[in-house]
């Protein structure tokens, strides 16, 4: 109670940290500073690189729907000799994941192309048939569309006399570009082509966006090499997926059979790749929580080391810190423990130095008093040695709120809500909630508990429940004394 009544007695201490054991000493002190300066810039950059890798790992783990385990106890900062091992593990894991993911994307892209090619060949068989009569006349292989068989768009004999060659371009076009694609072909080719298209029954993935959408299979027959070049440029302009079209029925059957075999093989390889990728991510998810905490602590340690200055020999770091008098023994023990873990021959040490500077105000709080202390600090932090008003606020703030609020029903709801957050305060979801309102309510759960309890009391006095009058105890006011006869003597 004394530490809550006034601020902690403070003293100015000077730390002498050996270069080899400075990291371990600050690791024992558990720093929480994020100021960036001079000497350990490269180490901070390494920590930032590890944070980038960890962010990539977390993203891939969430994408694979693998749960991220979270420990109840934060792991300590790693020793300096172990930091290089962590960095090598993360880099190796990132390289492996990127390589496997890249191979997986290549397999998926190849599978999508083969699937599109197969669908295109299967659909074109519905509306294309061989015309052996024109084949013998033109001495070339070409196919005629059943849907446009009776249309006399041009004279084939005339085209044969001009020496024009019949060619085919087939592929898939996006559903939103079909009309514009057809109009552009008609305007550019000036009728020297025949376009037939039909919508696919199944939706296929768009390789650019990754979303499933509808596609149209098209087959363009054209006369002349120049027209063929124009058709190819138009297909490129509208991002059509163009595939080679076999000339004969036997070739089409052979291509389809080969595609089906390759698609089955790709499915097998892709499944094995996904299983291996999931195994790697599951193994990484077991250590991801520890790595994230350790890298954050490493970065905080190097930030604090950047605040230290070297002596003339460049072998010792010097730092001045404000320390509570009650924690001086813990500070000495932390320096000794850090020197022991680093294996330094000369231990780090500290000295208290006299000063005329006003010490900072430090008031120790716990989970019950922290909410009330935050309310007081929002109006201003008292000077060193002043009486802390948070001790009186524990009673006055909830009571004055209850005098204003004064509702039994709403106060009971507040009390139940705060009681539930207190009972489940160790739940990881509540502790690590990113919602600002929920974090504010969780931090002030004991304040809300007392506010609700006092509101129940004043609500019973006011006979008010959910903004409705409720006479529970009856009235103690009586007017019978006004009608009693007065006796004069």
C-alpha positions as CSV (number, residue, x, y, z in Angstrom):
1,X,0.0,0.0,0.0
2,X,2.9,2.3,0.7
3,X,4.2,2.1,-2.9
4,X,0.7,3.0,-4.1
5,X,0.4,5.9,-1.7
6,X,3.6,7.6,-2.9
7,X,6.0,7.1,-5.8
8,X,8.9,4.6,-5.4
9,X,12.2,5.9,-4.0
10,X,14.6,6.3,-7.0
11,X,18.3,6.5,-7.4
12,X,20.6,7.1,-10.4
13,X,22.8,4.2,-11.2
14,X,25.7,3.8,-13.6
15,X,26.1,0.5,-15.4
16,X,29.5,-0.8,-16.7
17,X,28.7,-3.5,-19.2
18,X,31.5,-5.6,-20.8
19,X,31.2,-5.8,-24.6
20,X,31.0,-9.6,-24.6
21,X,28.3,-9.8,-21.9
22,X,26.3,-6.6,-22.6
23,X,23.6,-8.5,-24.6
24,X,23.0,-11.1,-21.9
25,X,23.0,-8.5,-19.1
26,X,20.3,-6.5,-20.8
27,X,18.4,-9.7,-21.6
28,X,18.3,-10.4,-17.9
29,X,17.0,-6.9,-17.3
30,X,14.1,-7.5,-19.7
31,X,14.1,-4.2,-21.6
32,X,11.1,-2.6,-23.3
33,X,12.7,0.3,-25.2
34,X,12.4,1.1,-28.9
35,X,14.8,4.0,-29.6
36,X,17.1,3.6,-32.6
37,X,20.7,4.9,-32.6
38,X,24.3,4.4,-33.5
39,X,26.4,1.3,-32.7
40,X,24.3,-1.8,-33.3
41,X,22.6,-0.7,-36.5
42,X,23.5,-4.0,-38.3
43,X,22.1,-6.1,-35.5
44,X,18.9,-4.1,-35.6
45,X,18.7,-4.6,-39.4
46,X,19.2,-8.4,-38.9
47,X,16.3,-8.4,-36.4
48,X,14.1,-6.5,-38.9
49,X,15.0,-9.1,-41.6
50,X,14.0,-11.9,-39.2
51,X,10.7,-10.1,-38.5
52,X,10.1,-9.9,-42.2
53,X,10.7,-13.6,-42.6
54,X,8.4,-14.3,-39.6
55,X,5.7,-12.2,-41.2
56,X,6.0,-14.2,-44.4
57,X,5.8,-17.5,-42.4
58,X,2.7,-16.4,-40.4
59,X,1.0,-15.3,-43.7
60,X,1.7,-18.7,-45.3
61,X,0.5,-20.6,-42.2
62,X,-2.7,-18.6,-42.1
63,X,-3.2,-19.2,-45.8
64,X,-2.9,-22.9,-45.2
65,X,-5.6,-22.8,-42.4
66,X,-3.1,-24.1,-39.8
67,X,-3.8,-22.9,-36.3
68,X,-1.1,-20.8,-34.6
69,X,-0.4,-22.1,-31.1
70,X,0.2,-19.5,-28.5
71,X,2.0,-20.1,-25.2
72,X,0.9,-18.7,-21.8
73,X,4.4,-17.8,-20.8
74,X,6.6,-15.6,-23.0
75,X,10.0,-17.2,-23.8
76,X,13.1,-15.4,-22.7
77,X,15.4,-13.6,-25.1
78,X,17.9,-16.0,-26.7
79,X,21.6,-16.0,-25.9
80,X,23.9,-14.2,-28.2
81,X,25.4,-17.4,-29.4
82,X,21.9,-18.7,-30.3
83,X,20.8,-15.7,-32.3
84,X,22.8,-16.8,-35.4
85,X,21.2,-20.3,-35.2
86,X,17.7,-18.7,-35.2
87,X,18.6,-16.5,-38.2
88,X,20.0,-19.4,-40.2
89,X,16.9,-21.5,-39.4
90,X,14.5,-18.8,-40.5
91,X,16.5,-18.1,-43.7
92,X,16.6,-21.8,-44.6
93,X,12.9,-22.2,-43.9
94,X,12.0,-19.2,-46.0
95,X,14.2,-20.4,-48.9
96,X,12.6,-23.9,-48.7
97,X,9.0,-22.5,-48.5
98,X,9.5,-20.1,-51.4
99,X,11.0,-22.8,-53.6
100,X,8.2,-25.2,-52.8
101,X,5.5,-22.5,-53.2
102,X,7.1,-21.5,-56.6
103,X,7.1,-25.1,-57.8
104,X,3.5,-25.5,-56.6
105,X,2.4,-22.4,-58.6
106,X,4.2,-23.7,-61.7
107,X,2.4,-27.0,-61.3
108,X,-1.0,-25.3,-60.8
109,X,-0.4,-23.1,-63.9
110,X,0.6,-26.1,-66.0
111,X,-2.4,-28.0,-64.8
112,X,-4.7,-25.1,-65.6
113,X,-3.3,-24.8,-69.1
114,X,-3.7,-28.5,-69.8
115,X,-7.2,-28.4,-68.4
116,X,-8.1,-25.5,-70.7
117,X,-6.5,-27.2,-73.7
118,X,-8.5,-30.4,-73.0
119,X,-11.8,-28.5,-72.5
120,X,-11.1,-26.6,-75.7
121,X,-10.6,-29.8,-77.8
122,X,-13.6,-31.5,-76.2
123,X,-15.9,-28.5,-77.0
124,X,-14.7,-28.0,-80.5
125,X,-15.6,-31.6,-81.4
126,X,-19.2,-30.7,-80.9
127,X,-19.4,-28.1,-83.7
128,X,-16.6,-29.0,-86.0
129,X,-16.6,-31.8,-88.6
130,X,-14.3,-32.9,-91.3
131,X,-15.1,-31.8,-94.9
132,X,-13.2,-34.2,-97.1
133,X,-14.7,-32.6,-100.3
134,X,-12.9,-29.3,-99.8
135,X,-9.8,-31.0,-98.5
136,X,-9.2,-32.7,-101.9
137,X,-10.0,-29.5,-103.8
138,X,-7.8,-27.2,-101.8
139,X,-5.0,-29.8,-101.2
140,X,-4.9,-28.7,-97.6
141,X,-6.5,-29.7,-94.3
142,X,-9.2,-27.5,-93.1
143,X,-12.5,-27.9,-91.2
144,X,-15.9,-26.5,-91.8
145,X,-18.3,-25.4,-89.0
146,X,-21.6,-27.2,-88.8
147,X,-23.3,-24.1,-87.5
148,X,-22.2,-22.0,-90.6
149,X,-22.3,-24.8,-93.2
150,X,-25.0,-23.3,-95.3
151,X,-23.8,-19.7,-95.1
152,X,-22.2,-18.5,-98.4
153,X,-19.8,-15.9,-96.9
154,X,-17.3,-16.2,-99.7
155,X,-16.4,-18.3,-102.8
156,X,-14.0,-21.1,-101.8
157,X,-13.0,-21.6,-105.5
158,X,-12.1,-18.0,-105.8
159,X,-10.0,-18.2,-102.7
160,X,-8.3,-21.3,-104.1
161,X,-7.5,-19.5,-107.3
162,X,-6.0,-16.7,-105.4
163,X,-3.7,-19.2,-103.7
164,X,-5.0,-18.4,-100.2
165,X,-4.3,-21.0,-97.5
166,X,-6.9,-21.9,-94.8
167,X,-5.7,-21.7,-91.2
168,X,-7.1,-22.2,-87.7
169,X,-6.6,-20.4,-84.4
170,X,-8.3,-21.8,-81.3
171,X,-8.4,-20.9,-77.7
172,X,-10.3,-19.5,-74.8
173,X,-11.5,-15.9,-74.3
174,X,-13.0,-14.3,-71.1
175,X,-16.8,-14.1,-71.0
176,X,-16.6,-10.3,-70.6
177,X,-14.6,-9.9,-73.8
178,X,-16.5,-12.1,-76.2
179,X,-18.6,-9.4,-77.9
180,X,-15.7,-6.9,-78.3
181,X,-13.5,-9.8,-79.6
182,X,-16.1,-10.7,-82.2
183,X,-16.6,-7.1,-83.4
184,X,-12.8,-6.5,-83.6
185,X,-12.3,-9.6,-85.7
186,X,-15.1,-8.6,-88.1
187,X,-13.8,-5.1,-88.6
188,X,-10.1,-6.0,-89.0
189,X,-10.5,-9.2,-91.1
190,X,-13.3,-7.8,-93.3
191,X,-15.1,-11.1,-93.5
192,X,-12.1,-13.2,-94.5
193,X,-12.7,-15.4,-91.4
194,X,-15.3,-17.6,-89.7
195,X,-15.6,-17.4,-85.9
196,X,-17.5,-19.9,-83.9
197,X,-17.6,-19.9,-80.1
198,X,-19.5,-21.6,-77.3
199,X,-19.6,-21.1,-73.5
200,X,-17.8,-23.7,-71.3
201,X,-20.1,-25.6,-68.9
202,X,-17.6,-25.4,-66.0
203,X,-15.9,-22.4,-64.6
204,X,-12.1,-22.2,-64.8
205,X,-9.6,-20.2,-62.7
206,X,-8.3,-16.9,-64.1
207,X,-4.5,-17.1,-63.8
208,X,-4.3,-13.3,-63.4
209,X,-6.7,-12.9,-60.6
210,X,-7.0,-16.4,-59.2
211,X,-10.8,-16.3,-59.3
212,X,-13.0,-18.8,-61.0
213,X,-14.9,-17.4,-63.9
214,X,-16.7,-18.3,-67.1
215,X,-14.8,-18.8,-70.4
216,X,-15.7,-19.1,-74.1
217,X,-14.1,-21.6,-76.4
218,X,-13.5,-20.1,-79.9
219,X,-12.2,-21.3,-83.2
220,X,-11.3,-18.9,-86.0
221,X,-10.7,-20.1,-89.6
222,X,-9.1,-17.6,-91.8
223,X,-7.7,-17.3,-95.4
224,X,-4.2,-16.0,-95.9
225,X,-1.1,-15.5,-93.8
226,X,-1.7,-11.7,-93.4
227,X,-5.2,-12.3,-92.0
228,X,-3.7,-15.0,-89.7
229,X,-1.2,-12.5,-88.3
230,X,-4.0,-10.0,-87.6
231,X,-6.1,-12.6,-85.9
232,X,-3.1,-13.5,-83.6
233,X,-2.5,-9.9,-82.7
234,X,-6.2,-9.5,-81.8
235,X,-6.0,-12.6,-79.6
236,X,-3.0,-11.2,-77.8
237,X,-4.7,-7.8,-77.4
238,X,-7.7,-9.5,-75.7
239,X,-5.5,-11.8,-73.6
240,X,-6.9,-14.9,-75.1
241,X,-5.4,-18.3,-74.2
242,X,-4.4,-19.6,-77.6
243,X,-3.6,-23.3,-78.1
244,X,-2.5,-25.2,-81.2
245,X,-5.4,-26.9,-83.0
246,X,-4.7,-30.4,-84.5
247,X,-5.6,-30.8,-88.2
248,X,-7.0,-34.3,-88.2
249,X,-9.4,-36.3,-86.0
250,X,-6.7,-38.8,-85.2
251,X,-4.3,-36.1,-84.1
252,X,-7.0,-34.6,-81.8
253,X,-7.7,-38.0,-80.2
254,X,-4.0,-38.6,-79.6
255,X,-3.5,-35.1,-78.1
256,X,-6.5,-35.5,-75.8
257,X,-5.2,-38.9,-74.5
258,X,-1.8,-37.5,-73.9
259,X,-3.3,-34.5,-72.1
260,X,-5.4,-36.7,-69.8
261,X,-2.3,-38.8,-68.8
262,X,-0.3,-35.6,-68.1
263,X,-3.2,-34.1,-66.1
264,X,-3.4,-37.2,-63.9
265,X,0.4,-37.1,-63.3
266,X,0.2,-33.4,-62.4
267,X,-2.6,-34.1,-60.0
268,X,-0.5,-36.7,-58.2
269,X,2.6,-34.5,-58.1
270,X,0.6,-31.5,-57.0
271,X,-1.0,-33.4,-54.1
272,X,2.4,-34.6,-52.9
273,X,3.7,-31.1,-53.1
274,X,0.8,-29.7,-51.1
275,X,1.2,-32.4,-48.5
276,X,4.9,-31.7,-48.1
277,X,4.3,-27.9,-47.9
278,X,1.7,-28.5,-45.2
279,X,4.1,-30.6,-43.2
280,X,6.8,-27.9,-43.4
281,X,4.2,-25.2,-42.3
282,X,2.9,-27.4,-39.5
283,X,6.5,-27.9,-38.2
284,X,7.2,-24.1,-38.4
285,X,3.9,-23.3,-36.6
286,X,5.1,-25.1,-33.5
287,X,8.0,-22.7,-33.1
288,X,6.6,-19.5,-34.7
289,X,5.3,-18.1,-31.4
290,X,8.6,-18.5,-29.6
291,X,10.5,-17.0,-32.6
292,X,8.3,-13.9,-32.8
293,X,8.7,-13.2,-29.0
294,X,12.5,-13.8,-29.1
295,X,13.1,-11.6,-32.1
296,X,11.1,-8.8,-30.6
297,X,13.2,-9.1,-27.4
298,X,16.4,-9.2,-29.4
299,X,15.5,-6.0,-31.2
300,X,14.6,-4.3,-28.0
301,X,17.9,-5.3,-26.5
302,X,19.9,-3.8,-29.4
303,X,17.8,-0.7,-29.3
304,X,18.9,-0.2,-25.6
305,X,22.5,-1.0,-26.4
306,X,22.4,1.8,-29.0
307,X,21.7,4.2,-26.1
308,X,24.9,3.2,-24.4
309,X,28.2,4.8,-24.9
310,X,31.6,3.1,-25.2
311,X,34.6,4.0,-22.9
312,X,37.9,5.1,-24.3
313,X,39.1,1.5,-24.6
314,X,36.0,0.5,-26.6
315,X,35.7,-2.6,-24.4
316,X,33.0,-1.5,-22.0
317,X,29.6,0.1,-22.4
318,X,28.5,2.7,-20.0
319,X,24.9,3.6,-19.3
320,X,23.1,5.7,-16.7
321,X,19.7,4.5,-15.5
322,X,17.1,5.4,-12.9
323,X,16.4,2.5,-10.7
324,X,14.1,2.0,-7.8
325,X,16.1,1.6,-4.5
326,X,14.1,-1.6,-3.8
327,X,15.4,-3.2,-7.1
328,X,19.1,-2.5,-6.7
329,X,19.8,-6.0,-5.5
330,X,17.8,-7.4,-8.5
331,X,19.8,-5.2,-10.8
332,X,23.2,-6.5,-9.4
333,X,21.9,-10.1,-9.7
334,X,20.9,-9.6,-13.3
335,X,24.3,-8.2,-14.2
336,X,26.0,-11.2,-12.5
337,X,23.7,-13.7,-14.2
338,X,24.2,-12.1,-17.6
339,X,28.0,-12.2,-17.2
340,X,27.8,-15.8,-16.1
341,X,25.7,-16.9,-19.1
342,X,28.0,-15.1,-21.6
343,X,31.1,-16.7,-20.1
344,X,32.8,-13.3,-19.6
345,X,36.0,-13.3,-17.5
346,X,35.2,-9.8,-16.1
347,X,31.7,-9.3,-14.7
348,X,29.6,-6.3,-15.4
349,X,28.9,-4.1,-12.4
350,X,26.9,-1.0,-11.3
351,X,27.4,2.0,-9.0
352,X,25.0,4.5,-7.6
353,X,25.9,8.1,-8.2
354,X,24.6,11.2,-6.5
355,X,22.6,13.6,-8.5
356,X,20.6,16.8,-8.1
357,X,18.2,16.0,-11.0
358,X,14.6,15.3,-10.0
359,X,14.0,11.6,-10.3
360,X,11.1,10.3,-12.4
361,X,7.8,9.3,-10.8
362,X,7.4,5.5,-10.6
363,X,4.3,4.1,-9.0
364,X,4.0,0.3,-8.9
365,X,0.6,-1.1,-9.9
366,X,-1.0,-4.5,-10.2
367,X,-3.9,-5.7,-12.3
368,X,-6.4,-4.2,-9.8
369,X,-4.9,-0.7,-9.4
370,X,-3.6,-0.2,-12.9
371,X,-7.0,0.9,-14.3
372,X,-7.4,3.5,-11.6
373,X,-3.8,4.7,-12.0
374,X,-4.4,5.1,-15.8
375,X,-7.4,7.4,-15.0
376,X,-5.3,9.6,-12.8
377,X,-2.3,9.6,-15.2
378,X,-4.6,10.8,-18.0
379,X,-5.0,14.1,-16.1
380,X,-1.3,14.3,-15.2
381,X,1.5,12.5,-13.5
382,X,2.4,13.8,-10.1
383,X,5.9,15.0,-9.1
384,X,8.4,12.7,-7.4
385,X,7.4,12.1,-3.8
386,X,3.9,13.5,-4.1
387,X,0.9,11.7,-2.7
388,X,-0.7,9.5,-5.3
389,X,-4.4,10.3,-5.7
390,X,-5.2,6.9,-7.3
391,X,-5.5,5.4,-3.9
392,X,-8.6,7.6,-3.1
393,X,-9.9,7.2,-6.7
394,X,-10.5,3.5,-6.1
395,X,-13.5,4.5,-4.0
396,X,-14.4,8.0,-5.2
397,X,-14.5,7.3,-8.9
398,X,-16.9,4.3,-8.9
399,X,-19.1,5.9,-6.2
400,X,-19.5,9.3,-8.0
401,X,-20.3,7.3,-11.2
402,X,-22.9,5.4,-9.3
403,X,-24.5,8.5,-7.9
404,X,-24.9,9.8,-11.4
405,X,-25.9,6.4,-12.9
406,X,-28.0,4.9,-10.1
407,X,-29.7,2.0,-11.9
408,X,-30.0,-1.4,-10.3
409,X,-30.6,-3.3,-13.6
410,X,-27.9,-1.7,-15.7
411,X,-25.5,-1.8,-12.8
412,X,-26.1,-5.6,-12.5
413,X,-25.3,-6.1,-16.2
414,X,-22.1,-4.1,-15.8
415,X,-21.1,-6.1,-12.7
416,X,-21.8,-9.5,-14.5
417,X,-19.8,-8.4,-17.6
418,X,-16.8,-7.3,-15.6
419,X,-17.0,-10.4,-13.4
420,X,-16.9,-12.6,-16.5
421,X,-13.8,-10.8,-17.9
422,X,-12.1,-11.2,-14.6
423,X,-12.9,-14.9,-14.4
424,X,-11.6,-15.5,-17.9
425,X,-8.8,-12.9,-17.8
426,X,-6.1,-15.5,-18.6
427,X,-7.8,-16.5,-21.9
428,X,-5.4,-15.9,-24.8
429,X,-8.2,-14.4,-27.0
430,X,-8.9,-11.7,-24.4
431,X,-5.2,-11.0,-23.7
432,X,-4.3,-10.6,-27.3
433,X,-7.4,-9.0,-28.7
434,X,-6.6,-6.3,-31.2
435,X,-10.0,-4.5,-30.9
436,X,-9.4,-1.2,-29.3
437,X,-12.8,-1.0,-27.5
438,X,-12.4,-4.6,-26.1
439,X,-8.8,-3.9,-25.0
440,X,-10.0,-0.7,-23.2
441,X,-12.8,-2.7,-21.4
442,X,-10.5,-5.5,-20.5
443,X,-7.8,-3.2,-19.0
444,X,-10.5,-1.5,-16.9
445,X,-12.4,-4.6,-15.9
446,X,-11.9,-4.0,-12.1
447,X,-13.0,-0.4,-12.5
448,X,-16.2,-1.5,-14.3
449,X,-16.7,-4.2,-11.6
450,X,-16.8,-1.5,-8.8
451,X,-18.8,0.9,-10.9
452,X,-21.4,-1.8,-11.4
453,X,-21.4,-2.8,-7.8
454,X,-21.9,0.8,-6.6
455,X,-24.6,1.3,-9.2
456,X,-26.5,-1.6,-7.8
457,X,-26.3,0.0,-4.3
458,X,-27.4,3.5,-5.5
459,X,-30.1,1.9,-7.7
460,X,-31.6,0.2,-4.8
461,X,-31.6,3.5,-2.9
462,X,-33.2,5.3,-5.9
463,X,-35.7,2.4,-6.5
464,X,-34.7,2.5,-10.1
465,X,-34.3,-0.6,-12.3
466,X,-33.8,-0.4,-16.1
467,X,-35.1,3.2,-15.9
468,X,-38.3,2.1,-14.3
469,X,-39.4,3.0,-10.8
470,X,-39.5,-0.1,-8.5
471,X,-40.6,0.3,-4.9
472,X,-38.8,-2.5,-3.0
473,X,-38.4,-1.2,0.5
474,X,-41.4,1.1,0.7
475,X,-41.3,4.8,1.9
476,X,-40.1,5.8,5.3
477,X,-41.8,9.2,5.1
478,X,-44.9,9.7,7.2
479,X,-47.2,12.7,7.5
480,X,-49.2,11.6,10.6
481,X,-47.3,14.0,12.8
482,X,-48.8,16.9,11.0
483,X,-52.3,16.1,12.2
484,X,-51.5,15.4,15.9
485,X,-53.1,17.9,18.3
486,X,-50.7,20.0,20.3
487,X,-51.1,20.2,24.0
488,X,-50.3,23.5,25.6
489,X,-49.4,23.7,29.2
